């Protein structure tokens, strides 16, 4: 479980670094703060973190597409950038998907008491 949280945190920090380079300090703060939602052991926080990861993966894909297009137009090599950003997007997507495991869902309950059999 800690590996899942660590992968998510690394993904959030990478996205924060992207926004820092762009000068968007509000998004940097949100990226840094997002993993703190793991402290709330509620189902809504886990779902919200998953949605953030999926949105981050989409952001990386959009950034990769823009960068590839820009480099192609200027005649610069673009394959390394595409591979790197594609890998980051896949890792971010994986971080979100891993939050949907049984272990994570058991830890992050809906706040209701478990129902007994019978």
FILUM-504279 format. One record per residue (C-alpha): residue number from 1; residue in three letters; x, y, z. Coordinates in nm, 2 decimals. Layout:
BEGIN
site k=NUM	r=ALA	east=X	north=Y	up=Z;
...
***
This chain:
BEGIN
site k=1	r=UNK	east=0.00	north=0.00	up=0.00;
site k=2	r=UNK	east=0.28	north=0.24	up=0.08;
site k=3	r=UNK	east=0.42	north=0.18	up=-0.27;
site k=4	r=UNK	east=0.09	north=0.30	up=-0.42;
site k=5	r=UNK	east=0.10	north=0.61	up=-0.21;
site k=6	r=UNK	east=0.46	north=0.68	up=-0.29;
site k=7	r=UNK	east=0.40	north=0.64	up=-0.67;
site k=8	r=UNK	east=0.11	north=0.88	up=-0.64;
site k=9	r=UNK	east=0.31	north=1.13	up=-0.45;
site k=10	r=UNK	east=0.60	north=1.12	up=-0.70;
site k=11	r=UNK	east=0.34	north=1.17	up=-0.98;
site k=12	r=UNK	east=0.19	north=1.47	up=-0.80;
site k=13	r=UNK	east=0.54	north=1.62	up=-0.74;
site k=14	r=UNK	east=0.63	north=1.58	up=-1.11;
site k=15	r=UNK	east=0.32	north=1.76	up=-1.21;
site k=16	r=UNK	east=0.39	north=2.03	up=-0.95;
site k=17	r=UNK	east=0.74	north=2.07	up=-1.11;
site k=18	r=UNK	east=0.57	north=2.11	up=-1.45;
site k=19	r=UNK	east=0.35	north=2.39	up=-1.31;
site k=20	r=UNK	east=0.64	north=2.55	up=-1.13;
site k=21	r=UNK	east=0.83	north=2.57	up=-1.46;
site k=22	r=UNK	east=0.52	north=2.74	up=-1.60;
site k=23	r=UNK	east=0.50	north=2.98	up=-1.31;
site k=24	r=UNK	east=0.16	north=2.86	up=-1.19;
site k=25	r=UNK	east=0.22	north=2.87	up=-0.81;
site k=26	r=UNK	east=-0.15	north=2.79	up=-0.72;
site k=27	r=UNK	east=-0.13	north=2.46	up=-0.91;
site k=28	r=UNK	east=0.21	north=2.39	up=-0.75;
site k=29	r=UNK	east=0.05	north=2.43	up=-0.41;
site k=30	r=UNK	east=-0.24	north=2.20	up=-0.51;
site k=31	r=UNK	east=-0.01	north=1.93	up=-0.64;
site k=32	r=UNK	east=0.19	north=1.94	up=-0.32;
site k=33	r=UNK	east=-0.12	north=1.93	up=-0.11;
site k=34	r=UNK	east=-0.30	north=1.66	up=-0.30;
site k=35	r=UNK	east=-0.12	north=1.36	up=-0.14;
site k=36	r=UNK	east=-0.22	north=1.49	up=0.20;
site k=37	r=UNK	east=-0.57	north=1.36	up=0.12;
site k=38	r=UNK	east=-0.43	north=1.02	up=0.20;
site k=39	r=UNK	east=-0.46	north=1.12	up=0.56;
site k=40	r=UNK	east=-0.84	north=1.12	up=0.54;
site k=41	r=UNK	east=-0.94	north=0.76	up=0.53;
site k=42	r=UNK	east=-1.26	north=0.82	up=0.36;
site k=43	r=UNK	east=-1.38	north=0.68	up=0.03;
site k=44	r=UNK	east=-1.44	north=1.03	up=-0.12;
site k=45	r=UNK	east=-1.08	north=1.12	up=-0.08;
site k=46	r=UNK	east=-0.96	north=0.81	up=-0.26;
site k=47	r=UNK	east=-1.20	north=0.87	up=-0.55;
site k=48	r=UNK	east=-1.09	north=1.24	up=-0.56;
site k=49	r=UNK	east=-0.72	north=1.14	up=-0.57;
site k=50	r=UNK	east=-0.80	north=0.89	up=-0.85;
site k=51	r=UNK	east=-0.97	north=1.16	up=-1.06;
site k=52	r=UNK	east=-0.68	north=1.39	up=-1.00;
site k=53	r=UNK	east=-0.44	north=1.13	up=-1.12;
site k=54	r=UNK	east=-0.64	north=1.07	up=-1.44;
site k=55	r=UNK	east=-0.66	north=1.44	up=-1.50;
site k=56	r=UNK	east=-0.28	north=1.47	up=-1.45;
site k=57	r=UNK	east=-0.22	north=1.19	up=-1.70;
site k=58	r=UNK	east=-0.44	north=1.37	up=-1.95;
site k=59	r=UNK	east=-0.24	north=1.69	up=-1.88;
site k=60	r=UNK	east=0.08	north=1.51	up=-1.96;
site k=61	r=UNK	east=-0.05	north=1.37	up=-2.28;
site k=62	r=UNK	east=-0.16	north=1.72	up=-2.39;
site k=63	r=UNK	east=0.18	north=1.87	up=-2.30;
site k=64	r=UNK	east=0.35	north=1.59	up=-2.49;
site k=65	r=UNK	east=0.14	north=1.66	up=-2.80;
site k=66	r=UNK	east=0.21	north=2.03	up=-2.78;
site k=67	r=UNK	east=0.58	north=1.98	up=-2.73;
site k=68	r=UNK	east=0.60	north=1.73	up=-3.02;
site k=69	r=UNK	east=0.42	north=1.96	up=-3.25;
site k=70	r=UNK	east=0.64	north=2.26	up=-3.15;
site k=71	r=UNK	east=0.96	north=2.06	up=-3.20;
site k=72	r=UNK	east=0.85	north=1.92	up=-3.53;
site k=73	r=UNK	east=0.77	north=2.27	up=-3.66;
site k=74	r=UNK	east=1.11	north=2.40	up=-3.56;
site k=75	r=UNK	east=1.29	north=2.10	up=-3.70;
site k=76	r=UNK	east=1.42	north=1.98	up=-3.36;
site k=77	r=UNK	east=1.43	north=1.62	up=-3.24;
site k=78	r=UNK	east=1.11	north=1.52	up=-3.06;
site k=79	r=UNK	east=1.11	north=1.15	up=-3.00;
site k=80	r=UNK	east=1.30	north=1.16	up=-2.67;
site k=81	r=UNK	east=1.06	north=1.42	up=-2.53;
site k=82	r=UNK	east=0.76	north=1.22	up=-2.65;
site k=83	r=UNK	east=0.90	north=0.90	up=-2.48;
site k=84	r=UNK	east=0.97	north=1.08	up=-2.16;
site k=85	r=UNK	east=0.64	north=1.26	up=-2.13;
site k=86	r=UNK	east=0.45	north=0.94	up=-2.24;
site k=87	r=UNK	east=0.62	north=0.75	up=-1.97;
site k=88	r=UNK	east=0.53	north=1.01	up=-1.71;
site k=89	r=UNK	east=0.17	north=1.00	up=-1.83;
site k=90	r=UNK	east=0.16	north=0.62	up=-1.81;
site k=91	r=UNK	east=0.31	north=0.62	up=-1.46;
site k=92	r=UNK	east=0.06	north=0.88	up=-1.35;
site k=93	r=UNK	east=-0.22	north=0.68	up=-1.49;
site k=94	r=UNK	east=-0.09	north=0.37	up=-1.32;
site k=95	r=UNK	east=-0.08	north=0.56	up=-0.99;
site k=96	r=UNK	east=-0.45	north=0.64	up=-1.03;
site k=97	r=UNK	east=-0.54	north=0.28	up=-1.13;
site k=98	r=UNK	east=-0.35	north=0.13	up=-0.83;
site k=99	r=UNK	east=-0.56	north=0.33	up=-0.60;
site k=100	r=UNK	east=-0.86	north=0.12	up=-0.71;
site k=101	r=UNK	east=-0.72	north=-0.20	up=-0.55;
site k=102	r=UNK	east=-0.90	north=-0.40	up=-0.29;
site k=103	r=UNK	east=-0.65	north=-0.31	up=-0.02;
site k=104	r=UNK	east=-0.70	north=0.06	up=-0.08;
site k=105	r=UNK	east=-1.08	north=0.03	up=-0.09;
site k=106	r=UNK	east=-1.07	north=-0.16	up=0.24;
site k=107	r=UNK	east=-0.86	north=0.11	up=0.40;
site k=108	r=UNK	east=-1.07	north=0.40	up=0.27;
site k=109	r=UNK	east=-1.42	north=0.31	up=0.37;
site k=110	r=UNK	east=-1.74	north=0.51	up=0.32;
site k=111	r=UNK	east=-1.76	north=0.57	up=0.69;
site k=112	r=UNK	east=-2.04	north=0.32	up=0.73;
site k=113	r=UNK	east=-2.02	north=0.02	up=0.97;
site k=114	r=UNK	east=-1.96	north=-0.31	up=0.79;
site k=115	r=UNK	east=-2.27	north=-0.52	up=0.74;
site k=116	r=UNK	east=-2.28	north=-0.87	up=0.90;
site k=117	r=UNK	east=-2.40	north=-1.18	up=0.73;
site k=118	r=UNK	east=-2.75	north=-1.30	up=0.77;
***
